[in-house]
Amino acid sequence: MEFGVVIRIVGVDADDGMITAAVDVASRGFRGVSQVYTTAVAFEELSSRLRLFPEGPTKSLEFQFGIPDSYGYFSLAFSVLDATGRCACRVQLESNYPPDLRP
């Protein structure tokens, strides 16, 4: 992957429905991977909010999976750069678990 963000569901807990997602992020000279815990509701919320961006009343959108400084964390922050509608996306990714357990 040259440039982008890929979120892949790798597991669903049968008891509580928590989703384990593998995240792969790549940009110029950087690539990172992590796993985060989330819910189906969180995926639905991200999808709904992205469909409205940037036409909605706000010119920015932030979303996160996981909790900073925990097992794994992933954050997306979208913003409008100018009146033509060009957008930027800032990504934060943390992996705080042993390398042999990484995706």
N, CA, C and O atoms as a MOPAC input file, in Angstrom:
PM7 MOZYME 1SCF
protein

 N      0.85000 1    -1.16700 1     0.00000 1
 C      0.00000 1     0.00000 1     0.00000 1
 C      0.89800 1     1.23400 1     0.00000 1
 O      1.76700 1     1.37500 1     0.86100 1
 N      0.68800 1     2.12600 1    -0.96800 1
 C      1.49200 1     3.33500 1    -1.06600 1
 C      1.00800 1     4.43200 1    -0.12800 1
 O      1.80800 1     5.05500 1     0.56900 1
 N     -0.29100 1     4.66600 1    -0.11200 1
 C     -0.91800 1     5.73700 1     0.65300 1
 C     -2.27400 1     5.25300 1     1.09700 1
 O     -3.04000 1     4.79600 1     0.24900 1
 N     -2.62500 1     5.31900 1     2.35400 1
 C     -3.98300 1     4.96700 1     2.72100 1
 C     -4.12500 1     4.40100 1     4.11000 1
 O     -3.16300 1     4.23400 1     4.86000 1
 N     -5.40000 1     4.10800 1     4.42200 1
 C     -5.78300 1     3.51100 1     5.69100 1
 C     -6.67700 1     2.31800 1     5.38200 1
 O     -7.66600 1     2.44900 1     4.66100 1
 N     -6.33000 1     1.16100 1     5.92400 1
 C     -7.14800 1    -0.03800 1     5.75900 1
 C     -7.53700 1    -0.52700 1     7.15000 1
 O     -6.68200 1    -0.74900 1     8.00800 1
 N     -8.84700 1    -0.69000 1     7.35900 1
 C     -9.36300 1    -1.22600 1     8.62100 1
 C    -10.01300 1    -2.56200 1     8.29000 1
 O    -10.93900 1    -2.62500 1     7.48200 1
 N     -9.52800 1    -3.62300 1     8.91400 1
 C    -10.00500 1    -4.97600 1     8.62900 1
 C    -10.48500 1    -5.63400 1     9.91900 1
 O     -9.76600 1    -5.64300 1    10.91900 1
 N    -11.68400 1    -6.17900 1     9.89800 1
 C    -12.19000 1    -6.89800 1    11.05900 1
 C    -11.53600 1    -8.26800 1    11.09800 1
 O    -11.60700 1    -9.03200 1    10.13600 1
 N    -10.88700 1    -8.57300 1    12.24000 1
 C    -10.19000 1    -9.85700 1    12.36500 1
 C    -10.81900 1   -10.76900 1    13.40000 1
 O    -10.43500 1   -11.93200 1    13.52200 1
 N    -11.79400 1   -10.24500 1    14.15300 1
 C    -12.46100 1   -11.08600 1    15.14700 1
 C    -13.63300 1   -10.38500 1    15.79200 1
 O    -13.67200 1    -9.15800 1    15.88100 1
 N    -14.60200 1   -11.18900 1    16.24600 1
 C    -15.75700 1   -10.66400 1    16.97900 1
 C    -15.96100 1   -11.56100 1    18.19100 1
 O    -16.07400 1   -12.77900 1    18.05200 1
 N    -16.00800 1   -10.96700 1    19.37200 1
 C    -16.21600 1   -11.72500 1    20.59600 1
 C    -17.67000 1   -12.17500 1    20.66900 1
 O    -18.58100 1   -11.35000 1    20.58900 1
 N    -17.88900 1   -13.46900 1    20.81900 1
 C    -19.25000 1   -14.02900 1    20.84200 1
 C    -20.03900 1   -13.58900 1    22.06500 1
 O    -21.26800 1   -13.53300 1    22.01500 1
 N    -19.36100 1   -13.27600 1    23.16300 1
 C    -20.06000 1   -12.90200 1    24.38900 1
 C    -20.55500 1   -11.45500 1    24.39800 1
 O    -21.71900 1   -11.19800 1    24.70800 1
 N    -19.67400 1   -10.51200 1    24.06000 1
 C    -20.06800 1    -9.09900 1    24.16800 1
 C    -20.12300 1    -8.36100 1    22.83700 1
 O    -20.47400 1    -7.18200 1    22.80300 1
 N    -19.78100 1    -9.03500 1    21.73800 1
 C    -19.85600 1    -8.40200 1    20.42500 1
 C    -18.71700 1    -7.45300 1    20.10300 1
 O    -18.72100 1    -6.81800 1    19.04800 1
 N    -17.72100 1    -7.34400 1    21.01400 1
 C    -16.58100 1    -6.46100 1    20.73200 1
 C    -15.85300 1    -6.95100 1    19.49200 1
 O    -15.65800 1    -8.15000 1    19.29400 1
 N    -15.46100 1    -6.00800 1    18.67300 1
 C    -14.78000 1    -6.29700 1    17.40900 1
 C    -13.29000 1    -6.01700 1    17.57400 1
 O    -12.90300 1    -4.98600 1    18.12400 1
 N    -12.46300 1    -6.93000 1    17.09900 1
 C    -11.03400 1    -6.68600 1    16.99300 1
 C    -10.77500 1    -6.30900 1    15.55000 1
 O    -11.08000 1    -7.07400 1    14.63500 1
 N    -10.20300 1    -5.11400 1    15.34500 1
 C     -9.92100 1    -4.63200 1    13.99700 1
 C     -8.42200 1    -4.42700 1    13.83400 1
 O     -7.75400 1    -3.88200 1    14.71300 1
 N     -7.90600 1    -4.87600 1    12.68900 1
 C     -6.51200 1    -4.62600 1    12.33700 1
 C     -6.48100 1    -3.35200 1    11.50000 1
 O     -7.26600 1    -3.19800 1    10.56400 1
 N     -5.57800 1    -2.45000 1    11.83700 1
 C     -5.46500 1    -1.17800 1    11.13600 1
 C     -4.08900 1    -1.10400 1    10.49100 1
 O     -3.07900 1    -1.37400 1    11.14100 1
 N     -4.04900 1    -0.74000 1     9.21900 1
 C     -2.81300 1    -0.61100 1     8.45700 1
 C     -2.81200 1     0.78900 1     7.84900 1
 O     -3.70900 1     1.13600 1     7.08000 1
 N     -1.80400 1     1.59100 1     8.19200 1
 C     -1.72300 1     2.97500 1     7.73400 1
 C     -0.40600 1     3.16700 1     6.99800 1
 O      0.64600 1     2.73300 1     7.46800 1
 N     -0.46800 1     3.82600 1     5.83100 1
 C      0.74800 1     4.09400 1     5.07000 1
 C      0.70800 1     5.51400 1     4.51400 1
 O     -0.33700 1     6.00300 1     4.08400 1
 N      1.86100 1     6.15700 1     4.53100 1
 C      2.02700 1     7.48900 1     3.97700 1
 C      3.45600 1     7.57100 1     3.45400 1
 O      4.17400 1     6.57200 1     3.45300 1
 N      3.86600 1     8.73900 1     3.01500 1
 C      5.23200 1     8.87500 1     2.49000 1
 C      6.26300 1     8.52200 1     3.55700 1
 O      6.40800 1     9.24200 1     4.54400 1
 N      6.96300 1     7.44200 1     3.36600 1
 C      8.02700 1     7.06100 1     4.28200 1
 C      7.59400 1     6.50400 1     5.61300 1
 O      8.42900 1     6.28200 1     6.49000 1
 N      6.29700 1     6.27000 1     5.78700 1
 C      5.81100 1     5.76100 1     7.06300 1
 C      4.80700 1     4.64000 1     6.81300 1
 O      4.00900 1     4.69700 1     5.87700 1
 N      4.86100 1     3.63400 1     7.65700 1
 C      3.84500 1     2.59300 1     7.65500 1
 C      3.70900 1     2.07200 1     9.07200 1
 O      4.70800 1     1.81100 1     9.74400 1
 N      2.46800 1     1.91900 1     9.52700 1
 C      2.23100 1     1.40600 1    10.86300 1
 C      1.05700 1     0.46100 1    10.88400 1
 O      0.13300 1     0.58400 1    10.07900 1
 N      1.09000 1    -0.48000 1    11.80200 1
 C     -0.01100 1    -1.42200 1    11.97900 1
 C     -0.35900 1    -1.50100 1    13.46000 1
 O      0.49600 1    -1.31500 1    14.32600 1
 N     -1.61400 1    -1.77800 1    13.72900 1
 C     -2.05700 1    -1.94200 1    15.10600 1
 C     -3.33300 1    -2.76600 1    15.10600 1
 O     -3.91100 1    -3.04400 1    14.05500 1
 N     -3.75900 1    -3.14800 1    16.28300 1
 C     -5.06800 1    -3.76300 1    16.48400 1
 C     -5.80000 1    -2.94600 1    17.53100 1
 O     -5.21200 1    -2.50700 1    18.51900 1
 N     -7.09200 1    -2.74700 1    17.30100 1
 C     -7.90400 1    -1.98700 1    18.24600 1
 C     -9.19400 1    -2.74400 1    18.51200 1
 O     -9.62900 1    -3.57200 1    17.71200 1
 N     -9.79200 1    -2.44000 1    19.64900 1
 C    -11.10300 1    -2.99200 1    19.98300 1
 C    -12.15300 1    -1.91300 1    19.74400 1
 O    -11.93700 1    -0.74400 1    20.06100 1
 N    -13.28700 1    -2.31500 1    19.18300 1
 C    -14.36800 1    -1.37300 1    18.90800 1
 C    -15.69300 1    -2.13100 1    18.84300 1
 O    -15.75800 1    -3.31200 1    19.18700 1
 N    -16.73100 1    -1.45600 1    18.40800 1
 C    -18.05700 1    -2.06400 1    18.30400 1
 C    -18.63400 1    -1.81400 1    16.92100 1
 O    -18.14700 1    -0.96000 1    16.18000 1
 N    -19.66600 1    -2.55800 1    16.58200 1
 C    -20.35800 1    -2.35100 1    15.30800 1
 C    -20.98500 1    -0.96200 1    15.28300 1
 O    -21.01500 1    -0.31200 1    14.23800 1
 N    -21.47900 1    -0.51100 1    16.41200 1
 C    -22.08500 1     0.82400 1    16.49500 1
 C    -21.06000 1     1.90600 1    16.14400 1
 O    -21.39700 1     2.87700 1    15.46800 1
 N    -19.82000 1     1.74700 1    16.59400 1
 C    -18.76800 1     2.71800 1    16.27500 1
 C    -18.49100 1     2.75100 1    14.77600 1
 O    -18.31100 1     3.82900 1    14.21100 1
 N    -18.45400 1     1.59400 1    14.12400 1
 C    -18.26700 1     1.54900 1    12.66500 1
 C    -19.42300 1     2.24200 1    11.95300 1
 O    -19.20800 1     2.98100 1    10.99300 1
 N    -20.64700 1     2.00900 1    12.41900 1
 C    -21.81800 1     2.64000 1    11.81500 1
 C    -21.76300 1     4.15700 1    11.97800 1
 O    -22.08900 1     4.89500 1    11.04800 1
 N    -21.35200 1     4.62300 1    13.15800 1
 C    -21.25600 1     6.06200 1    13.39700 1
 C    -20.22000 1     6.70700 1    12.48600 1
 O    -20.47500 1     7.76300 1    11.90700 1
 N    -19.04600 1     6.07600 1    12.35500 1
 C    -18.01200 1     6.59900 1    11.46500 1
 C    -18.52700 1     6.67500 1    10.03600 1
 O    -18.33300 1     7.68600 1     9.36000 1
 N    -19.17200 1     5.63300 1     9.57800 1
 C    -19.71400 1     5.60400 1     8.21700 1
 C    -20.73500 1     6.71400 1     7.99800 1
 O    -20.68300 1     7.41000 1     6.98500 1
 N    -21.65200 1     6.88400 1     8.92700 1
 C    -22.69200 1     7.91700 1     8.81600 1
 C    -22.08400 1     9.31300 1     8.79100 1
 O    -22.48400 1    10.15700 1     7.98900 1
 N    -21.12400 1     9.55100 1     9.66300 1
 C    -20.51400 1    10.87600 1     9.73400 1
 C    -19.66100 1    11.18200 1     8.50700 1
 O    -19.61900 1    12.32500 1     8.05000 1
 N    -18.97700 1    10.16100 1     7.96700 1
 C    -18.17400 1    10.38000 1     6.76400 1
 C    -19.04900 1    10.68800 1     5.54700 1
 O    -18.65500 1    11.47400 1     4.68600 1
 N    -20.22000 1    10.08100 1     5.47100 1
 C    -21.13000 1    10.35500 1     4.34900 1
 C    -21.53700 1    11.82600 1     4.29900 1
 O    -21.77500 1    12.36300 1     3.21700 1
 N    -21.61800 1    12.47600 1     5.44400 1
 C    -22.02900 1    13.88300 1     5.51000 1
 C    -20.85600 1    14.85500 1     5.35600 1
 O    -21.06500 1    16.05000 1     5.14600 1
 N    -19.65300 1    14.35900 1     5.45700 1
 C    -18.47900 1    15.22000 1     5.42300 1
 C    -18.05500 1    15.48200 1     3.98700 1
 O    -18.02800 1    14.53500 1     3.20100 1
 N    -17.72300 1    16.70700 1     3.59500 1
 C    -17.69900 1    17.94400 1     4.35800 1
 C    -18.95300 1    18.80000 1     4.17500 1
 O    -18.95100 1    19.97000 1     4.55700 1
 N    -20.01600 1    18.25000 1     3.60400 1
 C    -21.21000 1    19.06200 1     3.36600 1
 C    -21.96100 1    19.43000 1     4.63400 1
 O    -22.79500 1    20.33500 1     4.61300 1
 N    -21.68400 1    18.75000 1     5.73500 1
 C    -22.37900 1    19.02400 1     6.99000 1
 C    -22.03900 1    20.39400 1     7.54800 1
 O    -21.24900 1    21.13400 1     6.96300 1
 N    -22.63400 1    20.72600 1     8.67300 1
 C    -22.43700 1    22.06200 1     9.24300 1
 C    -21.03900 1    22.30700 1     9.79900 1
 O    -20.64600 1    23.45900 1     9.98400 1
 N    -20.28800 1    21.25800 1    10.06600 1
 C    -18.92200 1    21.43700 1    10.57300 1
 C    -17.93300 1    21.16600 1     9.46100 1
 O    -18.23400 1    20.47000 1     8.49100 1
 N    -16.75400 1    21.72500 1     9.62000 1
 C    -15.71700 1    21.52300 1     8.61400 1
 C    -14.61500 1    20.62100 1     9.12200 1
 O    -13.51300 1    20.59100 1     8.57400 1
 N    -14.92300 1    19.88700 1    10.17900 1
 C    -13.96300 1    18.91600 1    10.68100 1
 C    -14.71700 1    17.72400 1    11.25700 1
 O    -15.89400 1    17.81400 1    11.60500 1
 N    -14.01200 1    16.61700 1    11.34500 1
 C    -14.59800 1    15.37400 1    11.85200 1
 C    -13.48200 1    14.59600 1    12.53000 1
 O    -12.42000 1    14.39000 1    11.94200 1
 N    -13.71400 1    14.16700 1    13.75300 1
 C    -12.73200 1    13.34700 1    14.46700 1
 C    -13.39600 1    12.06800 1    14.93400 1
 O    -14.56400 1    12.05100 1    15.32200 1
 N    -12.62500 1    11.00600 1    14.88600 1
 C    -13.14200 1     9.70800 1    15.30200 1
 C    -11.99900 1     8.87900 1    15.85300 1
 O    -10.86800 1     8.98700 1    15.37900 1
 N    -12.28600 1     8.04000 1    16.86500 1
 C    -11.22700 1     7.19200 1    17.41900 1
 C    -11.74700 1     5.79500 1    17.73000 1
 O    -12.92000 1     5.59200 1    18.04500 1
 N    -10.83900 1     4.85300 1    17.63100 1
 C    -11.06100 1     3.47100 1    18.03400 1
 C    -10.04700 1     3.17900 1    19.12300 1
 O     -8.86900 1     3.50100 1    18.97000 1
 N    -10.48100 1     2.57800 1    20.21400 1
 C     -9.57800 1     2.26300 1    21.30900 1
 C     -9.36100 1     3.47600 1    22.19500 1
 O    -10.02400 1     4.50200 1    22.04200 1
 N     -8.42400 1     3.34500 1    23.12100 1
 C     -8.11900 1     4.38100 1    24.10200 1
 C     -6.61200 1     4.65000 1    24.04300 1
 O     -5.82300 1     3.70500 1    24.01800 1
 N     -6.19700 1     5.92900 1    24.02100 1
 C     -4.75100 1     6.21300 1    24.01300 1
 C     -4.03500 1     5.52500 1    25.17200 1
 O     -4.58500 1     5.38000 1    26.26400 1
 N     -2.81900 1     5.11200 1    24.91700 1
 C     -1.95500 1     4.46600 1    25.91100 1
 C     -2.53500 1     3.16000 1    26.44000 1
 O     -2.24800 1     2.76900 1    27.57200 1
 N     -3.34100 1     2.48900 1    25.63800 1
 C     -3.87000 1     1.18200 1    26.02900 1
 C     -3.30900 1     0.13800 1    25.05500 1
 O     -2.24700 1     0.34100 1    24.46800 1
 N     -4.01500 1    -0.95600 1    24.89200 1
 C     -3.58900 1    -2.05000 1    24.01000 1
 C     -3.30300 1    -1.54500 1    22.59700 1
 O     -2.23500 1    -1.80400 1    22.04300 1
 N     -4.25700 1    -0.83000 1    22.02100 1
 C     -4.10800 1    -0.26100 1    20.69000 1
 C     -5.03200 1     0.93200 1    20.53000 1
 O     -6.10700 1     0.97300 1    21.12800 1
 N     -4.61400 1     1.91500 1    19.71600 1
 C     -5.38100 1     3.14100 1    19.53800 1
 C     -5.24900 1     3.60600 1    18.09800 1
 O     -4.18700 1     3.49300 1    17.48600 1
 N     -6.35400 1     4.13200 1    17.56400 1
 C     -6.38700 1     4.61500 1    16.19200 1
 C     -7.31500 1     5.81200 1    16.13600 1
 O     -8.46200 1     5.72800 1    16.57500 1
 N     -6.83700 1     6.92000 1    15.60400 1
 C     -7.61700 1     8.14700 1    15.53900 1
 C     -7.54800 1     8.72900 1    14.13100 1
 O     -6.49000 1     8.74400 1    13.50200 1
 N     -8.70100 1     9.21000 1    13.64500 1
 C     -8.78700 1     9.90300 1    12.36200 1
 C     -9.32100 1    11.30500 1    12.61900 1
 O    -10.28800 1    11.46600 1    13.36300 1
 N     -8.71000 1    12.32200 1    12.01800 1
 C     -9.20200 1    13.69900 1    12.11600 1
 C     -9.22700 1    14.28200 1    10.70900 1
 O     -8.17800 1    14.50800 1    10.10500 1
 N    -10.41900 1    14.52400 1    10.19200 1
 C    -10.60600 1    15.07800 1     8.85600 1
 C    -10.87400 1    16.57100 1     8.96200 1
 O    -11.58000 1    17.00900 1     9.87100 1
 N    -10.31700 1    17.36200 1     8.04300 1
 C    -10.58300 1    18.79400 1     8.02200 1
 C    -10.62000 1    19.28400 1     6.57600 1
 O     -9.99800 1    18.69800 1     5.68900 1
 N    -11.35700 1    20.36600 1     6.35900 1
 C    -11.43800 1    21.00200 1     5.04700 1
 C    -10.31500 1    22.03100 1     4.96900 1
 O    -10.14700 1    22.85400 1     5.86800 1
 N     -9.54400 1    21.97100 1     3.87400 1
 C     -8.39900 1    22.85700 1     3.74000 1
 C     -8.75900 1    24.21800 1     3.15600 1
 O     -8.19000 1    25.23700 1     3.54800 1
 N     -9.71000 1    24.23500 1     2.21400 1
 C    -10.02300 1    25.49400 1     1.54300 1
 C    -11.43100 1    25.45600 1     0.94900 1
 O    -12.13700 1    24.45500 1     1.07600 1
 N    -11.83000 1    26.53500 1     0.30800 1
 C    -13.18000 1    26.68200 1    -0.24000 1
 C    -13.46200 1    25.73800 1    -1.40700 1
 O    -14.62300 1    25.54200 1    -1.76700 1
 N    -12.43200 1    25.15400 1    -1.99900 1
 C    -12.66100 1    24.21000 1    -3.10100 1
 C    -13.07900 1    22.83200 1    -2.59900 1
 O    -13.47700 1    21.97500 1    -3.38700 1
 N    -12.98800 1    22.62000 1    -1.28300 1
 C    -13.39900 1    21.34200 1    -0.70500 1
 C    -12.27600 1    20.34400 1    -0.51800 1
 O    -12.52300 1    19.20200 1    -0.13100 1
 N    -11.04200 1    20.75500 1    -0.78900 1
 C     -9.92100 1    19.83700 1    -0.53900 1
 C     -9.86800 1    19.51700 1     0.93800 1
 O    -10.05400 1    20.39700 1     1.77900 1
 N     -9.61300 1    18.25700 1     1.25400 1
 C     -9.62800 1    17.79400 1     2.64700 1
 C     -8.29900 1    17.16500 1     3.03000 1
 O     -7.53000 1    16.72100 1     2.17800 1
 N     -8.05100 1    17.13700 1     4.31700 1
 C     -6.86500 1    16.47800 1     4.87000 1
 C     -7.33400 1    15.48900 1     5.93100 1
 O     -8.40100 1    15.64300 1     6.52500 1
 N     -6.51000 1    14.47600 1     6.15100 1
 C     -6.80500 1    13.48600 1     7.17900 1
 C     -5.54900 1    13.27000 1     8.02000 1
 O     -4.49900 1    12.89200 1     7.49900 1
 N     -5.66700 1    13.51400 1     9.31500 1
 C     -4.56900 1    13.25900 1    10.25600 1
 C     -4.85100 1    11.93300 1    10.94200 1
 O     -5.96700 1    11.68400 1    11.40000 1
 N     -3.84600 1    11.09400 1    11.00900 1
 C     -4.00300 1     9.76300 1    11.59500 1
 C     -3.04300 1     9.61000 1    12.76600 1
 O     -1.87300 1     9.98100 1    12.67100 1
 N     -3.53800 1     9.06400 1    13.86500 1
 C     -2.69500 1     8.67700 1    14.99100 1
 C     -2.88100 1     7.17900 1    15.19000 1
 O     -3.99900 1     6.66700 1    15.13700 1
 N     -1.78000 1     6.49200 1    15.41800 1
 C     -1.81400 1     5.04400 1    15.56100 1
 C     -0.87000 1     4.64400 1    16.68300 1
 O      0.27800 1     5.08600 1    16.72100 1
 N     -1.35300 1     3.80500 1    17.60100 1
 C     -0.51600 1     3.28400 1    18.68300 1
 C     -0.64200 1     1.77300 1    18.74900 1
 O     -1.72600 1     1.21500 1    18.57900 1
 N      0.47600 1     1.12800 1    18.99700 1
 C      0.50900 1    -0.31300 1    19.25400 1
 C      1.26000 1    -0.52900 1    20.54600 1
 O      2.47000 1    -0.31500 1    20.61000 1
 N      0.55500 1    -0.95100 1    21.57400 1
 C      1.17500 1    -1.12700 1    22.88100 1
 C      1.07500 1    -2.57600 1    23.33600 1
 O      0.64200 1    -2.86000 1    24.45300 1
 N      1.47800 1    -3.47900 1    22.46600 1
 C      1.46100 1    -4.89100 1    22.80000 1
 C      2.67400 1    -5.54600 1    22.17500 1
 O      3.28600 1    -4.96300 1    21.28000 1
 N      3.04100 1    -6.73000 1    22.61300 1
 C      4.28300 1    -7.37300 1    22.15200 1
 C      4.30300 1    -7.56100 1    20.62900 1
 O      3.28300 1    -7.89200 1    20.02400 1
 N      5.47700 1    -7.34500 1    20.01800 1
 C      5.59400 1    -7.46200 1    18.55500 1
 C      5.10900 1    -8.79000 1    17.98400 1
 O      4.61600 1    -8.81900 1    16.85700 1
 N      5.23400 1    -9.89200 1    18.72900 1
 C      4.81100 1   -11.18000 1    18.20000 1
 C      3.28500 1   -11.29200 1    18.12200 1
 O      2.78000 1   -12.22800 1    17.50200 1
 N      2.54300 1   -10.37200 1    18.72800 1
 C      1.08700 1   -10.38600 1    18.66900 1
 C      0.53700 1    -9.39200 1    17.65100 1
 O     -0.67800 1    -9.31900 1    17.46600 1
 N      1.39800 1    -8.62600 1    16.98900 1
 C      0.94100 1    -7.62300 1    16.03100 1
 C      0.42200 1    -8.28200 1    14.75400 1
 O      0.86300 1    -9.36300 1    14.36400 1
 N     -0.54800 1    -7.58300 1    14.10200 1
 C     -1.14700 1    -8.15800 1    12.87000 1
 C     -0.15400 1    -8.24700 1    11.74000 1
 O     -0.49900 1    -8.70300 1    10.65000 1

